[in-house]
Amino acid sequence: MRIRRIFAAVIATAALAGLGLTGAATATAQGAPSDVTPSECRQGGGTADLADNRCKGGTHDGEQVD
């Protein structure tokens, strides 16, 4: 009986640790915005503002233009 409780606790701990690692990987994958080319900015519906190197509007709004 005691072994079953210990085994259940080990399985639960491993499952929770796996969920934590998965969440951390997802959070870092979505992190920093990427650089886009002026062409990609226009294709996304925005305008490449080369004065401050940012894409204005569209799907790449606020991203740095490379």
Buried (B, 14 or more C-beta within 10 A) or exposed (E): EEEEEEEEEEEEEEEEEEEEEEEEEEEEEEEEEEEBEBEBBBEBEBBBBEEEEBBBEBEBBEBEBE
